[in-house]
Amino acid sequence: MKVSRTHTSVIPPGGLPLPSQRYSILAEEPFHRMIALERKRTERSGQPFVLMLLDGGDCLPSDRNGKVLSKILSALSLSTRDTDVTGWYKNHSIVGVLFTDISADERESILGTMVGRVSETLRNNLNEEKFQHISMSMHVFPEEWDHDFTHGNPVLYPDFVNRHDGQKIARIIKRWMDVVGSAVALALLFPIFLVVALLVKLSSKGPVLFKQERLGQFGKTFTFLKFRSMYANNDRKIHQEFMRRVIKGDHDGEVKGGSQKVYKMTNDPRITKIGSILRRTSLDELPQFINVLKGDMSLVGPRPPIAYECKEYDIWHRRRVLEIKPGITGLWQIKGRSRVRFDDMVRLDLQYVRDWSLWLDLQILAQTPRALFSDDAF
């Protein structure tokens, strides 16, 4: 039996008797809904849960009379609580158990106890061949995000995967829109690319393109491209500290053009004179059409964050990174931009994910040019 988790546990000898009664198992769809519900509860309470998966390999699909499944469920009944939920993570292949109401301080010790109990019971109630075919993995929500590791665990988001599968044709069309749209934009805007590149090169020392590691869907990193609008070798701590305050809600906004507040750096000392113009006109964003063409981004979606920003996120903020591929423009750009607080920006991103359709993408793209020439920059 294979066990996948942060710390492996020793499987002790001995055995436990199997109960004679039969045990029910939740179907795949409602079990996935339970996982989604527990994620939302954890977002509010901060109290983690654990998803344990038992992959039967070839055992369960070939288990015509249900003997192996019956033994697995009986073993789980001896190792779990009445409040824990057992269900099909993948029909007739992977059994899952949701362990809820776990104290954050006791998480590691509880994980060890769970692995030990389930492994012990399975080993002593299945023959060695069946036991060796079963693999067990433990997945904790919320995941620990920091500068070095900011990837979401797709296992904890089966509802996202299923939603995308249900929109497969629309997603394919969206990708073709991205490819055609970015290719046409790159071709038509090529003369502007050359002019902007020349201005950047002549205005200050450094490369024409600014390259930065950003996070795509599920925290997958990619190289984000912009025309350089800042002096080379600048101190990123200025922006890092500013974004920490914005995300935590400690930044009250800065007055711009009268009484209107904006939630961005209005007097960033790192920006060049040409860079200031590029940012106001959003011309510095043009190289991101290359990111779209490569598949790292979409034309429409949430803006891709930097890893150090995600470290400051609340749990519910992470959904803007996990649920959909990032984009050049989105609801935030046409409805709020720098005029709204960070929490409201996240709500707009999540509204886009919830209401997504090809028609919505077309509406956002049609309204983006007007937003480009408003008094805010992307």
Disulfide bonds with the S-S distance in Angstrom:
none
